[in-house]
């Protein structure tokens, strides 16, 4: 009788490596499958406060940049194994380990000082202003506007003033 639980545990462990599987009538979802990258291109952000960009997808390639700004938005343009080819707001491209790239959506203010509005409309009350280069989290995007949150100070900004979100993109 003890063999059944052991076999179920072994099957569950195998499922975590191989993908989804039925074990004892329950579907076991693979943790590895959940970490698979989205189809490029897509926007993401740098996860740690220090991240190296390399000239190729591996530690043997020379580092070309050292980023010291967590949450800086990047655009993932390609993937190779656990490496992501990213583009930063200045257009610089290179490779980062996948664990350095977060699915957290952020954006960078472009051009000039932007007004954060109470609602997604040009007639909305201005609640805050942000200078070019300010990074914040984006959500509730649609109709050319995104909710932009900088350390708890939030408002809606037109997507033309942000790098890190496509103008036609919709986010919950």
PLY file of the C-alpha trace (Angstrom):
ply
format ascii 1.0
element vertex 172
property float x
property float y
property float z
element edge 171
property int vertex1
property int vertex2
end_header
0.00 0.00 0.00
2.90 2.38 0.65
3.95 2.09 -2.98
0.93 4.06 -4.28
1.78 7.35 -2.48
5.44 6.98 -3.50
4.45 6.40 -7.13
2.09 9.39 -7.03
4.87 11.60 -5.62
7.27 10.40 -8.33
4.65 11.07 -11.01
4.04 14.55 -9.60
7.78 15.32 -9.62
8.01 14.09 -13.20
5.08 16.27 -14.15
6.86 19.33 -12.78
9.72 18.64 -15.15
7.75 17.43 -18.17
4.67 19.66 -18.07
1.04 19.25 -16.98
-0.07 15.75 -16.02
-2.92 13.92 -14.32
-1.88 12.44 -10.98
-4.43 10.68 -8.85
-7.26 12.41 -10.72
-5.71 15.88 -10.19
-4.00 18.00 -12.81
-0.47 18.96 -11.77
0.81 22.05 -13.55
4.47 22.39 -14.31
6.32 25.13 -12.49
8.87 25.14 -15.29
6.20 25.47 -17.99
4.78 28.50 -16.17
8.20 30.20 -16.40
8.34 29.90 -20.18
8.85 33.29 -21.83
6.11 35.12 -23.67
6.39 35.40 -27.42
8.69 38.33 -28.25
8.45 41.25 -28.63
6.91 42.34 -25.33
7.58 44.90 -22.61
8.97 43.91 -19.21
11.33 45.50 -16.67
14.68 44.89 -15.02
14.12 42.98 -11.77
17.22 43.57 -9.58
18.91 46.85 -8.70
22.04 45.68 -10.57
21.84 43.77 -13.86
24.41 43.13 -16.57
23.67 43.27 -20.26
25.93 41.03 -22.35
26.85 40.92 -26.02
25.52 37.36 -26.33
23.32 34.80 -24.54
25.79 33.42 -22.01
28.11 34.35 -19.16
31.12 33.84 -21.43
30.09 36.87 -23.50
31.45 40.23 -22.33
29.25 42.57 -20.33
28.40 45.67 -22.33
26.31 47.57 -19.74
25.65 47.49 -16.01
22.17 48.72 -15.14
21.72 50.01 -11.59
18.04 50.86 -11.80
15.49 48.24 -10.80
12.16 48.50 -12.63
13.67 50.18 -15.70
11.39 49.17 -18.59
12.86 47.03 -21.34
11.45 45.48 -24.48
12.21 41.78 -24.90
12.95 41.22 -28.58
14.21 37.61 -28.53
14.83 34.63 -26.25
17.39 31.83 -26.22
17.14 29.21 -23.48
17.14 31.16 -20.19
18.47 34.36 -21.80
16.47 37.34 -23.09
17.60 39.82 -25.72
16.34 43.17 -24.49
16.21 46.73 -25.72
16.41 49.62 -23.25
14.67 53.02 -23.64
17.75 54.42 -25.43
17.57 51.66 -28.06
20.58 49.71 -26.76
20.18 45.96 -27.27
21.89 43.06 -25.54
21.30 39.86 -23.59
20.26 39.38 -19.94
19.63 36.25 -17.96
15.90 35.55 -17.80
15.85 35.91 -14.01
17.01 39.53 -14.42
13.88 40.35 -16.44
10.57 40.77 -14.60
7.05 40.59 -16.02
6.26 43.68 -13.87
5.12 46.42 -16.21
6.79 49.77 -15.86
7.24 52.78 -18.12
9.57 55.76 -18.40
8.39 59.34 -18.96
9.61 60.70 -22.31
10.17 64.19 -23.66
8.77 66.75 -21.25
7.03 67.03 -17.90
3.79 65.05 -17.98
0.62 65.61 -16.01
-0.87 62.67 -14.12
-4.63 63.06 -14.24
-7.40 61.86 -11.95
-9.14 60.09 -14.84
-8.03 59.00 -18.33
-9.04 62.16 -20.15
-7.41 65.46 -21.08
-10.11 67.18 -19.00
-9.27 65.20 -15.85
-7.97 67.04 -12.80
-4.14 67.10 -12.59
-3.03 65.26 -9.46
0.75 65.06 -10.02
3.47 65.89 -12.52
6.45 63.77 -13.53
9.70 64.77 -15.21
11.32 62.99 -18.15
13.21 59.91 -16.96
10.84 59.12 -14.10
9.96 55.41 -13.93
6.63 54.15 -12.61
4.40 51.11 -12.76
1.70 51.01 -15.40
-1.74 49.41 -15.27
-5.30 50.04 -16.46
-4.15 50.88 -19.99
-6.61 51.45 -22.78
-7.75 54.12 -25.19
-4.28 55.70 -25.29
-4.04 56.18 -21.49
-2.36 54.26 -18.64
-2.50 54.54 -14.89
1.05 55.53 -13.92
2.14 54.98 -10.30
5.36 56.43 -8.91
5.79 55.29 -5.31
2.08 55.64 -4.52
1.56 58.89 -6.39
-0.61 57.89 -9.31
-2.66 59.27 -12.14
-3.44 58.68 -15.78
-0.93 59.58 -18.51
-1.28 59.43 -22.28
0.75 56.55 -23.68
2.52 58.84 -26.22
4.49 60.25 -23.26
5.64 56.85 -21.98
8.23 54.31 -23.11
7.28 50.81 -21.99
3.74 50.48 -23.29
2.42 50.41 -26.86
-0.17 53.12 -27.73
-2.87 50.57 -28.60
-2.06 48.18 -25.73
-4.66 47.20 -23.15
-3.65 46.24 -19.59
-5.88 45.36 -16.65
0 1
1 2
2 3
3 4
4 5
5 6
6 7
7 8
8 9
9 10
10 11
11 12
12 13
13 14
14 15
15 16
16 17
17 18
18 19
19 20
20 21
21 22
22 23
23 24
24 25
25 26
26 27
27 28
28 29
29 30
30 31
31 32
32 33
33 34
34 35
35 36
36 37
37 38
38 39
39 40
40 41
41 42
42 43
43 44
44 45
45 46
46 47
47 48
48 49
49 50
50 51
51 52
52 53
53 54
54 55
55 56
56 57
57 58
58 59
59 60
60 61
61 62
62 63
63 64
64 65
65 66
66 67
67 68
68 69
69 70
70 71
71 72
72 73
73 74
74 75
75 76
76 77
77 78
78 79
79 80
80 81
81 82
82 83
83 84
84 85
85 86
86 87
87 88
88 89
89 90
90 91
91 92
92 93
93 94
94 95
95 96
96 97
97 98
98 99
99 100
100 101
101 102
102 103
103 104
104 105
105 106
106 107
107 108
108 109
109 110
110 111
111 112
112 113
113 114
114 115
115 116
116 117
117 118
118 119
119 120
120 121
121 122
122 123
123 124
124 125
125 126
126 127
127 128
128 129
129 130
130 131
131 132
132 133
133 134
134 135
135 136
136 137
137 138
138 139
139 140
140 141
141 142
142 143
143 144
144 145
145 146
146 147
147 148
148 149
149 150
150 151
151 152
152 153
153 154
154 155
155 156
156 157
157 158
158 159
159 160
160 161
161 162
162 163
163 164
164 165
165 166
166 167
167 168
168 169
169 170
170 171
